[in-house]
Amino acid sequence: MTVIEGIINFLGGYEKERIGVDKLESRTVSYSLMKAPQENVKYYINGVEIHTNYYQLMARLDAKSEQERIANNAWGQGIAEWISQKNREKQYPVLDGYRCTGISVSTPFYINVTDNSNAVYQMTIAIEYEYVKENET
């Protein structure tokens, strides 16, 4: 399982709708997780690497009425709070071959694009994980 699959499985604990990868469907309601072009890596002399990767969670939601837009923002606030709670409880995504050490929201939920009937919202999720290189002898 890839890192992105592990995050999608983790987010499935909050959002039961299918979350796609790298493409937001044109229908409402749809969700997608896309890796951002940014990675921070700390290297240690004992072979441990701490990676911080960023993923954009995008949601296309109905947004015709004020009530729908308020509900959309409530959803965004709810998932951000849920991620923070899981991080505090140290309940992290399962990542094959890596040990997750943190998950957080680095950019809050906001509206990105709108049209007459729906809007695309997004937020950035930061995930930190540890990778241990095995000694090559």
N, C-alpha and C positions, 0 to 999 in steps of 0.2 A: 504494500500500500504506500502511495506517495504522501508527502507532507500535506498537499492540498486535499487529498482524500481524507486524511485524518482530521483536518480542520472541518471539512464538510460534515463528516460523521459527528463530530463534536457539536457543531451548530445545529444538527438535527435534533438535539436535546431541547432546543428552544423553538425552532421553526420546522414544522413537519412537512411543509412544501418541499419539493425537490429543489436543491440548489445545484445549478449547473456550473460548468467550469469554462472560463474564458469567453463566454458568449451569453449575453442577456437576450432571452427570447423576446419577440415582438409582442407577444400576448401579455395582457395583464391577468393575473398577478404572476410575476416571474422573478427569480433570484439567480444571481451568479457570483462566483468567487473568482477573482482574477489576481494573479501575483503581480505586485508592483515591481518596477525595475530598480529596486533598492535592497541591499543586503549589507548588514554590518556583521563582521566576524572578528572575534577576539581569539588569538592563538596563544596557547600556553606551552611552556617547554616540556610539560609532561604528556603532550600529544592531544590534550583536550581542546576542542574548538567550541566556542559559544557563538551560535548564529542567531541573529535577529532578522527575521524576514517580515515583509509587510504585504498584506492582501487587501484588495478592495472588495468589500461586500456590496453588491449593487442590487437594488430592488426596483422593479417597475411595478408601480401600484396605481390604482384608480385615484384620480385627484380632481374630479370635476367640482366637487362641493367642498365648502369649508369643513364640513363634518368629516369627509374622507381625508382631507389633508391633516386635520387634527389627529385622526386615528393613525395615520401613517407616522406622524411624529411620535405618537405614543408607542408605536411598535419599535421605532428606532431607539427611543429612550429605554424601552423595556429590554431589548436585546443587549444594549450597552451595559445596563445594570446587571443583567444575567451573566455576561462575560466577566464583569468585575467581581461578582459574587463567586463564580467558579474559580477565579484566580486566587481570591482570598482563601478559599477552601482547598486550594491546591488540587483541584479537579481539572486536569489538563487533557487536551487531545492525546489520543494514543497515536504515536508516530513510530512506525516500524524502523528500527535501526537507530533511533534517536531517543533522547530523554527530554521531554518538554519540561521547561522550568518556569514558564510564564506565558500568559496570554492577556492582552489588554487592547483597549480601543485607543489608537493614537490620533485619529481624526474623528470627531463626532459625526453622527448621522446628519446629513444635510441634503437639500434638494440640489440636483445637478442640472437636469434638463426637464422642460415641461412642454406639453402640447395641449390641445383642447380637452383631452379626456384623461390623460395619465401623466405621471411624472416619474423620473428616474432619480432615486435617492441613492446615496452611497455613504460608506464609512470605511475607515482604514483600521484593520486589525493587525496588531503586532504580535508575533509569536517568537518566543525565545526557546531555543533547544540546544542541547549539548550533544556533541558528536565526539566519540573517542576513537582516534586512529589506533589501530593495532600495530604493535611493533613489527617492522619488516626486517626479518633476519634470515 
